[in-house]
């Protein structure tokens, strides 16, 4: 498997910041782009996808597609990006292989959409020579008994806990729990990392120093 061209690790403190980060990314996505989302239940995958949808300007109402595998959210002619790509939102958790992904026939929608696949690692990389991989990590880890990484193909490991499909992807009690978002770019489409200036890169302070508080970016000055 190819190595990423670049990697960025960012920290978000609330669900709103997760949403805003994804909206900034969604605003620069183009038709044919493929994103793979990874993260335990409660990490914020659906919240992140909702932000992508806002940035893309597609019809709102994005929820986890667990029960239907695929949901298509069309571009809004009255939205911020009229004529832009649709959003195809896929949940590959219960799919065992890349062959089952092919049965969904995503190739037919990639020419008109941005495709976001939750639990897509090792299942959808063949769909495009370029992709973004997004990992969301909860500071305190997932709920008890829930695996923190992608399950093995075919679902949870033998003897592992059953995952309740009714669990919301972002527990309202944990909205302000910090998350780490790791974004990796693969292929020629993502030869350079996108500019996401409103979130500071997560860098540890030097030993023996006190970290400075994060500053709020100011809008650029207008020419008088």
BELNOR-V980656 format. One record per helix or strand of 3 or more residues. SS is the DSSP state (H for helix, E for strand). FROM is the first residue (numbers start at 1). TO is the last residue. If there is no record, write none. Layout:
ss = (SS/SS)
from = (FROM/FROM)
to = (TO/TO)
//
This chain:
ss = (E/H/E/H/E/E/H/H/E/H/E/H/E/H)
from = (6/15/34/45/70/86/98/107/113/125/131/172/179/188)
to = (12/26/38/56/73/91/104/110/118/127/138/174/186/190)
//
